[in-house]
């Protein structure tokens, strides 16, 4: 019973953070006030996702992030792996704010590189605790590399 309730608490906390972000993103997207006007004016690569696709993909990654966090939380409790998990979560939330709300493509590039570093550190630290968490974050790192390439393409085309 304890394992099930702790999983529920952890996923609930993560869901609140993730849904809070995505609700803000999607609400702004469909209200027409944020960030579509600015994003539509950018020169984007052909492979750039639409904002609704970007928001949906991030939502899926939040589930993966939550599961990996729960795995290391159950393995170690409050330790270095969970601290790194929290750092990457904060950076994960910061990136769209910096890019889409503040319109700072250059600063968003800094955030995405910091996020990639935090994800890599989490993979390294969690490997000794639970390889499954590392594998999940390895997949997530692939997405972050894509996002970094997207951000770099925006930076090169719009400065």
Beta strands, then each sheet from edge to edge (+ up, - down):
end
